Amino acid sequence: MKRRQFIQLGAIGTLLPSGVAYAHRQRVFQKNSIQEPAREVAVVGNYDVVVSGAGPAGVSAAIEAGRTGAKTLLLEAQGCLGGVWTAGLLTWILDHSEKPGLMREIERKLLERDGVSTAIDTGGTLSFDAEVMKLLLEELCLDADIDILFHTRVVASVKDNKQRLTHIVTESKSGREAWQAKIFVDTTGDGDLAALSGCSFDLGRENDQALQPFSMLALVTGIHFDEISQFSRWKGDTKQQSKRLLLEEVVKGGVLPSYLKPGLYPIREDLYMLMANHEYGFSPLNAREVTRATLRARQEVNTIVNALRSNGGVWQNIRLIATAEQIGTREGRRIHGLYTVSKEDLVKGTRFEDAVCRVTFGVDVHSVKQDEENDIQKEGRSYNQGIKSKDYDIPLRALIAKDVGGLMMAGRCISGDFIAHSSYRVTGNAVAMGQAAGRVSALAAKKNLLPQEVSYQSIGN
């Protein structure tokens, strides 16, 4: 039997993440607090690459790392792979059509399994069945020989004296466990691993730290495309008139929704994703606030569906199948990287030699306050903040943490400003970023390099 490694939390202060040792010391002096005893945490796994968070960016990073030959662990707080695609029910992939590599493979395999909307033309957007996606992602990860661990959350990390990340600590039904790796990838969306490791970050709008709202997504049935096409988002929805018409129907049922641009997104002729909710002013970094937002949102979604059904006619049989397991979060921490993608990059259409992703989606800043949403609706404005963007690149450097060694990011927690984030955060880009992070992480681990030491020519798809 191999001798188990242990991390002595509370006993080896230099190995504790910045903030953890401090918080431990603070407990001694605070009123109404407890002091946890020092304890040893077993190191239960040693990997080349550990990916934290199994959303679109995380599964892509893990699959690519595994296929590149790295021993890879994929950690996920929910009970399925896919994150916002599956647990979040966001069955509508934006900015996917020009992405090569894994995005094309996922689309092809979904089509083979009848998991993509084909009866209804959704234009340049990929609409898919969440249950088909769940199984597909699991099979892709297992085929790449990836170790998957559900219901597990990163709660601490350990760095060496050169500020390089060496271990993470997780909590689950199995208790508190530690994992060692050569390279780590933060795909938590909110940048949880990076923040726990001492990385600096930005949060919200630059001038006031205001955050875009959460949205609770849902699946509905009992309606048919040939009867409600005018209220549905599809290729024939000219200038998104369906949103205005759907809002009128909800109001007719006696409800003014918090999101004044509600949408019905077809998955099948009788199955739709419903986006009709905004939760303003809540922080994704506070569990109590996320809980309050979730409770409010689920109640509103039920109220909206009931309002539509009360109208009778084409709505008489509409039924709510499911609300999302996790509320949709548009933004969290933006971790500081070796490069920060900026508003200027969008406006200029900047190209980079170390590009990992070409973004073609425009600025999309959802109202940060209900009053702003009301004003936008009255004035007929869009969410683009009056900014005309061009297609631009995401460089590899924006995926590499500036403050901590051996750490990469992919998805919406990469290094960027508030405006740029509103553009690159959509999930078609997350797949491309995740695939690049997975490849670079695997190559760095195999050659005992830091990610920034890997030749950028290695990241081409």
C-alpha positions as CSV (number, residue, x, y, z in Angstrom):
1,M,0.0,0.0,0.0
2,K,1.3,3.4,-0.9
3,R,1.9,5.8,2.0
4,R,-0.8,8.5,1.9
5,Q,0.3,12.1,1.7
6,F,-1.2,14.7,4.1
7,I,-1.6,18.4,4.2
8,Q,-1.7,19.7,7.8
9,L,-4.2,22.5,7.7
10,G,-3.5,24.9,10.6
11,A,-0.1,23.4,11.2
12,I,1.8,24.5,8.0
13,G,0.8,28.1,7.6
14,T,3.0,28.6,4.5
15,L,1.0,26.0,2.6
16,L,-2.4,27.5,3.4
17,P,-4.1,29.7,0.7
18,S,-3.9,33.4,1.3
19,G,-6.9,34.2,3.4
20,V,-7.4,30.7,4.9
21,A,-4.7,31.0,7.5
22,Y,-5.8,34.5,8.3
23,A,-9.4,33.4,8.7
24,H,-8.3,30.6,10.9
25,R,-6.4,33.0,13.2
26,Q,-9.3,35.4,13.2
27,R,-11.7,32.8,14.7
28,V,-9.8,32.9,18.0
29,F,-10.6,36.6,18.6
30,Q,-14.1,36.9,17.1
31,K,-17.2,36.7,19.3
32,N,-19.8,34.1,18.5
33,S,-17.4,31.9,16.7
34,I,-15.7,28.5,17.0
35,Q,-12.1,27.4,16.6
36,E,-11.7,24.4,14.4
37,P,-8.9,22.0,15.5
38,A,-5.9,21.6,13.2
39,R,-6.3,18.5,11.0
40,E,-4.5,16.6,8.4
41,V,-6.1,16.2,5.0
42,A,-5.3,13.2,2.9
43,V,-4.0,13.7,-0.6
44,V,-6.1,11.2,-2.4
45,G,-5.1,11.8,-6.0
46,N,-2.2,13.0,-8.1
47,Y,-2.9,14.2,-11.6
48,D,-1.3,16.0,-14.5
49,V,-4.3,18.3,-14.8
50,V,-7.2,19.1,-12.5
51,V,-10.2,21.0,-13.9
52,S,-12.6,22.6,-11.5
53,G,-16.1,23.1,-12.8
54,A,-17.7,21.0,-15.5
55,G,-19.7,23.5,-17.5
56,P,-19.1,24.0,-21.3
57,A,-15.5,25.4,-20.7
58,G,-14.7,22.7,-18.1
59,V,-15.8,19.6,-20.0
60,S,-14.0,21.0,-23.1
61,A,-10.8,21.6,-21.1
62,A,-10.9,18.1,-19.6
63,I,-11.7,16.3,-22.8
64,E,-8.8,18.0,-24.6
65,A,-6.4,17.5,-21.8
66,G,-7.3,13.8,-21.7
67,R,-7.0,13.4,-25.4
68,T,-3.6,15.1,-25.3
69,G,-2.4,12.4,-22.9
70,A,-2.7,14.1,-19.5
71,K,-4.0,12.2,-16.5
72,T,-7.0,14.4,-15.8
73,L,-9.6,14.9,-13.0
74,L,-12.8,16.9,-13.6
75,L,-14.6,18.2,-10.5
76,E,-18.2,19.4,-10.5
77,A,-20.5,20.7,-7.8
78,Q,-23.7,19.5,-9.5
79,G,-24.8,16.0,-10.4
80,C,-24.2,16.2,-14.2
81,L,-21.8,17.5,-16.7
82,G,-22.6,20.6,-18.8
83,G,-23.1,23.3,-16.2
84,V,-25.4,26.0,-17.5
85,W,-26.2,23.8,-20.6
86,T,-27.7,21.1,-18.5
87,A,-28.2,22.0,-14.8
88,G,-28.9,25.5,-15.9
89,L,-31.1,24.5,-18.9
90,L,-29.5,27.0,-21.3
91,T,-30.3,24.9,-24.4
92,W,-29.3,27.7,-26.8
93,I,-25.7,27.9,-27.8
94,L,-24.6,31.4,-29.1
95,D,-21.5,32.1,-31.2
96,H,-20.8,28.5,-32.0
97,S,-21.0,28.4,-35.8
98,E,-17.4,29.5,-36.6
99,K,-15.8,27.5,-33.9
100,P,-13.7,24.5,-35.1
101,G,-12.6,21.5,-33.1
102,L,-14.7,20.2,-30.2
103,M,-17.7,22.5,-30.8
104,R,-18.2,21.0,-34.2
105,E,-17.8,17.4,-32.8
106,I,-20.4,18.1,-30.1
107,E,-22.8,19.5,-32.7
108,R,-22.3,16.5,-35.1
109,K,-22.8,14.0,-32.3
110,L,-25.9,15.7,-31.1
111,L,-27.3,15.6,-34.6
112,E,-26.6,11.9,-34.8
113,R,-28.6,11.3,-31.6
114,D,-31.5,13.5,-32.6
115,G,-30.5,15.9,-29.9
116,V,-30.7,19.1,-32.0
117,S,-33.7,21.1,-33.2
118,T,-33.9,20.3,-36.9
119,A,-37.7,20.6,-37.6
120,I,-37.4,24.3,-36.7
121,D,-34.7,26.5,-38.2
122,T,-33.0,28.4,-35.4
123,G,-30.6,30.1,-37.8
124,G,-27.0,30.6,-36.5
125,T,-27.9,29.3,-33.0
126,L,-27.6,25.7,-31.9
127,S,-30.7,24.5,-30.0
128,F,-30.3,21.2,-28.2
129,D,-32.0,18.7,-25.9
130,A,-30.4,19.0,-22.4
131,E,-30.8,15.3,-21.6
132,V,-29.1,14.2,-24.8
133,M,-26.3,16.6,-24.0
134,K,-25.8,15.2,-20.5
135,L,-25.1,11.7,-21.7
136,L,-23.0,12.8,-24.7
137,L,-20.7,14.8,-22.5
138,E,-20.3,12.0,-20.0
139,E,-19.4,9.6,-22.8
140,L,-16.9,12.0,-24.3
141,C,-15.2,12.4,-21.0
142,L,-15.1,8.7,-20.2
143,D,-13.8,7.9,-23.7
144,A,-10.9,10.4,-23.0
145,D,-10.1,8.4,-19.8
146,I,-11.0,11.4,-17.5
147,D,-11.8,10.8,-13.8
148,I,-15.1,12.6,-13.0
149,L,-16.2,13.6,-9.5
150,F,-19.7,15.0,-8.9
151,H,-21.1,16.8,-5.9
152,T,-17.7,18.1,-5.1
153,R,-16.7,21.7,-4.5
154,V,-13.2,23.3,-4.2
155,V,-12.8,25.0,-0.8
156,A,-9.1,25.7,-0.4
157,S,-5.8,25.6,-2.2
158,V,-2.1,25.2,-1.5
159,K,0.8,27.0,-3.1
160,D,4.6,26.5,-2.8
161,N,7.1,29.2,-1.8
162,K,7.2,30.3,-5.5
163,Q,3.5,31.0,-5.6
164,R,2.8,28.0,-7.7
165,L,-0.4,26.1,-7.1
166,T,0.3,22.5,-6.0
167,H,-2.8,21.2,-4.3
168,I,-6.5,21.9,-4.0
169,V,-8.8,20.9,-1.2
170,T,-12.4,19.8,-1.8
171,E,-15.5,19.1,0.3
172,S,-18.0,16.4,-0.6
173,K,-19.9,13.4,0.9
174,S,-16.4,11.9,1.1
175,G,-15.3,14.6,3.5
176,R,-12.4,17.0,3.1
177,E,-9.9,15.7,0.5
178,A,-6.8,17.1,-1.2
179,W,-5.7,16.7,-4.8
180,Q,-2.2,17.3,-6.3
181,A,-1.6,18.3,-9.9
182,K,1.0,19.9,-12.1
183,I,-1.6,22.3,-13.7
184,F,-5.0,23.5,-12.6
185,V,-7.8,25.0,-14.7
186,D,-10.5,27.2,-13.1
187,T,-13.7,26.8,-15.1
188,T,-16.0,27.5,-12.1
189,G,-17.6,30.5,-13.9
190,D,-17.2,32.7,-10.8
191,G,-13.4,32.1,-10.6
192,D,-13.7,30.3,-7.2
193,L,-10.5,28.4,-7.4
194,A,-8.5,31.4,-8.6
195,A,-9.9,33.6,-5.8
196,L,-9.2,30.9,-3.1
197,S,-5.6,30.8,-4.4
198,G,-5.0,34.5,-4.0
199,C,-5.5,35.8,-7.5
200,S,-6.7,39.4,-7.9
201,F,-9.9,40.0,-9.8
202,D,-12.5,42.5,-10.9
203,L,-16.2,42.1,-10.2
204,G,-19.1,44.0,-11.9
205,R,-19.2,47.3,-13.7
206,E,-16.1,49.4,-13.4
207,N,-17.7,52.6,-12.0
208,D,-20.0,51.1,-9.4
209,Q,-19.4,47.3,-9.3
210,A,-23.1,46.7,-10.4
211,L,-23.7,43.1,-11.7
212,Q,-25.9,41.9,-14.5
213,P,-28.9,40.0,-13.2
214,F,-29.4,36.3,-12.7
215,S,-32.0,34.5,-14.8
216,M,-33.9,31.3,-14.0
217,L,-34.4,29.2,-17.1
218,A,-37.1,26.6,-17.6
219,L,-38.5,24.0,-20.0
220,V,-42.2,24.2,-21.0
221,T,-44.4,22.0,-23.2
222,G,-48.1,21.8,-24.2
223,I,-47.6,24.4,-27.0
224,H,-46.9,23.7,-30.7
225,F,-44.7,25.6,-33.1
226,D,-47.3,25.8,-35.9
227,E,-49.6,27.7,-33.4
228,I,-47.1,29.9,-31.5
229,S,-44.4,30.6,-34.1
230,Q,-45.0,34.3,-33.8
231,F,-44.1,34.1,-30.1
232,S,-41.0,31.9,-30.7
233,R,-37.3,32.7,-31.3
234,W,-36.3,31.2,-34.7
235,K,-34.8,32.2,-38.0
236,G,-38.1,33.8,-39.1
237,D,-38.3,36.0,-36.0
238,T,-37.6,39.4,-37.7
239,K,-35.9,41.9,-35.3
240,Q,-36.9,39.7,-32.4
241,Q,-40.5,40.7,-32.6
242,S,-41.5,37.5,-30.8
243,K,-40.2,38.9,-27.5
244,R,-42.5,41.9,-27.7
245,L,-45.5,39.7,-28.6
246,L,-44.7,37.2,-25.8
247,L,-44.5,40.1,-23.3
248,E,-47.9,41.2,-24.4
249,E,-49.3,37.7,-23.8
250,V,-47.8,37.5,-20.3
251,V,-49.2,41.0,-19.4
252,K,-52.5,39.9,-20.8
253,G,-52.5,37.1,-18.3
254,G,-52.0,39.7,-15.5
255,V,-48.3,39.6,-14.9
256,L,-45.5,42.1,-15.6
257,P,-42.3,40.0,-15.7
258,S,-39.0,41.2,-14.3
259,Y,-37.4,40.6,-17.7
260,L,-39.2,42.7,-20.3
261,K,-37.7,40.8,-23.3
262,P,-39.0,37.3,-22.5
263,G,-38.3,34.5,-25.0
264,L,-39.5,31.1,-26.0
265,Y,-36.6,29.1,-27.6
266,P,-37.7,26.0,-29.5
267,I,-35.9,22.7,-28.8
268,R,-38.6,20.5,-30.4
269,E,-42.0,21.4,-31.9
270,D,-43.6,21.0,-28.5
271,L,-40.6,21.7,-26.2
272,Y,-39.2,25.1,-25.4
273,M,-36.7,26.8,-23.2
274,L,-38.3,29.8,-21.5
275,M,-36.3,32.8,-20.5
276,A,-38.5,35.4,-18.7
277,N,-36.9,36.2,-15.5
278,H,-34.3,38.7,-14.2
279,E,-33.1,38.9,-10.5
280,Y,-31.4,42.2,-9.9
281,G,-28.9,43.2,-7.3
282,F,-27.8,39.8,-6.0
283,S,-24.2,38.6,-5.7
284,P,-23.1,35.3,-7.1
285,L,-20.4,35.1,-4.4
286,N,-22.9,35.0,-1.5
287,A,-24.8,31.7,-1.0
288,R,-27.7,33.5,0.9
289,E,-28.2,35.9,-2.0
290,V,-28.1,33.2,-4.6
291,T,-30.6,31.3,-2.6
292,R,-33.0,34.3,-2.3
293,A,-32.7,35.0,-6.0
294,T,-33.4,31.3,-6.8
295,L,-36.5,31.2,-4.6
296,R,-37.9,34.4,-6.1
297,A,-37.1,33.4,-9.6
298,R,-38.7,29.9,-9.4
299,Q,-41.8,31.5,-8.0
300,E,-41.9,34.1,-10.8
301,V,-41.4,31.5,-13.6
302,N,-44.3,29.4,-12.3
303,T,-46.5,32.6,-12.1
304,I,-45.6,33.5,-15.7
305,V,-46.5,30.1,-17.1
306,N,-49.8,30.1,-15.1
307,A,-50.5,33.6,-16.5
308,L,-50.0,32.3,-20.1
309,R,-52.2,29.3,-19.5
310,S,-55.0,31.5,-18.1
311,N,-55.2,33.2,-21.6
312,G,-56.6,30.0,-23.1
313,G,-56.4,29.5,-26.8
314,V,-52.9,28.4,-28.0
315,W,-51.7,28.6,-24.3
316,Q,-54.4,26.5,-22.7
317,N,-52.2,23.4,-22.3
318,I,-48.8,25.0,-21.6
319,R,-47.1,23.2,-18.7
320,L,-43.9,23.8,-16.9
321,I,-41.7,20.6,-17.1
322,A,-38.7,21.8,-15.1
323,T,-36.9,24.8,-13.7
324,A,-33.1,24.9,-13.7
325,E,-31.2,23.2,-10.9
326,Q,-28.9,26.2,-10.9
327,I,-29.9,29.8,-11.6
328,G,-28.2,31.3,-14.6
329,T,-25.3,33.6,-13.6
330,R,-24.2,36.1,-16.2
331,E,-21.1,37.3,-14.5
332,G,-18.8,36.7,-11.5
333,R,-15.2,37.3,-10.9
334,R,-13.0,38.3,-13.8
335,I,-9.6,36.9,-12.8
336,H,-6.5,39.0,-13.7
337,G,-4.5,37.3,-16.3
338,L,-1.4,38.0,-18.3
339,Y,-3.6,40.0,-20.7
340,T,-7.0,41.7,-20.1
341,V,-9.4,41.6,-23.0
342,S,-10.9,45.1,-23.3
343,K,-13.7,47.1,-24.8
344,E,-11.1,48.6,-27.2
345,D,-10.4,45.1,-28.5
346,L,-14.0,44.7,-29.5
347,V,-14.2,48.1,-31.1
348,K,-11.0,47.6,-33.1
349,G,-11.5,43.9,-33.8
350,T,-8.1,43.1,-32.4
351,R,-6.2,40.1,-33.7
352,F,-3.6,38.2,-31.6
353,E,-0.7,35.9,-32.6
354,D,-1.6,33.6,-29.6
355,A,-5.4,33.6,-30.4
356,V,-7.4,30.7,-29.0
357,C,-10.9,31.9,-30.0
358,R,-12.5,34.3,-32.5
359,V,-15.5,36.0,-30.9
360,T,-18.3,37.1,-33.2
361,F,-21.0,37.9,-30.6
362,G,-21.7,41.6,-29.9
363,V,-22.0,43.5,-26.6
364,D,-24.9,42.2,-24.5
365,V,-25.1,44.0,-21.1
366,H,-28.4,43.0,-19.5
367,S,-29.8,45.8,-17.3
368,V,-28.2,45.9,-13.9
369,K,-31.3,47.4,-12.3
370,Q,-35.0,47.1,-12.8
371,D,-35.3,50.8,-13.5
372,E,-32.7,50.5,-16.3
373,E,-34.7,47.6,-17.8
374,N,-37.9,49.7,-17.8
375,D,-36.1,52.6,-19.5
376,I,-34.6,50.3,-22.2
377,Q,-38.0,48.8,-22.9
378,K,-39.7,52.2,-23.1
379,E,-37.1,53.6,-25.4
380,G,-36.8,50.5,-27.5
381,R,-33.0,50.2,-27.0
382,S,-30.9,47.1,-27.2
383,Y,-28.4,45.8,-24.7
384,N,-25.3,46.8,-26.7
385,Q,-24.7,50.0,-24.8
386,G,-24.4,51.8,-28.1
387,I,-21.1,50.0,-28.9
388,K,-20.5,48.7,-32.4
389,S,-18.1,45.8,-32.1
390,K,-16.1,43.9,-34.6
391,D,-15.0,40.2,-34.5
392,Y,-12.0,39.9,-32.3
393,D,-9.6,37.4,-30.7
394,I,-9.2,36.0,-27.2
395,P,-5.4,35.5,-26.6
396,L,-4.0,32.6,-24.7
397,R,-2.5,35.1,-22.2
398,A,-6.0,36.0,-21.0
399,L,-6.5,32.4,-19.9
400,I,-3.3,32.4,-17.7
401,A,-3.5,33.7,-14.1
402,K,-1.1,36.6,-13.4
403,D,-0.7,36.1,-9.7
404,V,-0.4,32.3,-9.3
405,G,1.7,29.8,-11.2
406,G,0.3,26.7,-12.8
407,L,-3.3,28.1,-13.0
408,M,-5.4,28.7,-16.1
409,M,-8.9,29.9,-16.6
410,A,-11.5,29.3,-19.3
411,G,-15.1,30.5,-19.8
412,R,-16.5,33.7,-18.3
413,C,-13.9,34.0,-15.5
414,I,-11.0,34.8,-17.9
415,S,-9.3,38.2,-17.8
416,G,-11.4,40.9,-19.3
417,D,-13.2,44.1,-18.6
418,F,-17.0,44.5,-18.0
419,I,-17.9,45.3,-21.7
420,A,-15.7,42.6,-23.2
421,H,-17.0,40.0,-20.8
422,S,-20.6,40.7,-21.9
423,S,-19.5,39.6,-25.4
424,Y,-17.2,36.6,-24.9
425,R,-19.2,35.0,-22.0
426,V,-21.6,33.1,-24.3
427,T,-21.0,29.3,-24.4
428,G,-19.8,28.9,-27.9
429,N,-16.8,30.8,-26.9
430,A,-16.5,28.9,-23.7
431,V,-16.0,25.6,-25.6
432,A,-13.2,27.1,-27.7
433,M,-11.5,28.6,-24.7
434,G,-11.8,25.4,-22.7
435,Q,-10.3,23.3,-25.5
436,A,-7.3,25.6,-25.7
437,A,-6.8,25.6,-21.9
438,G,-7.0,21.8,-21.8
439,R,-4.4,21.4,-24.6
440,V,-2.0,23.9,-23.1
441,S,-2.4,22.5,-19.6
442,A,-1.7,19.0,-20.8
443,L,1.4,20.0,-22.8
444,A,2.7,22.1,-19.8
445,A,2.2,19.2,-17.5
446,K,3.9,16.7,-19.7
447,K,6.9,19.0,-20.2
448,N,7.0,20.3,-16.6
449,L,6.4,23.9,-17.9
450,L,4.2,26.7,-16.8
451,P,1.3,27.4,-19.3
452,Q,3.0,30.6,-20.5
453,E,6.1,28.7,-21.4
454,V,4.2,26.5,-23.9
455,S,4.6,27.6,-27.5
456,Y,1.5,29.3,-28.7
457,Q,1.8,27.4,-32.0
458,S,0.7,24.3,-30.0
459,I,-2.9,25.6,-29.5
460,G,-4.1,25.6,-33.0
461,N,-7.3,23.5,-33.6
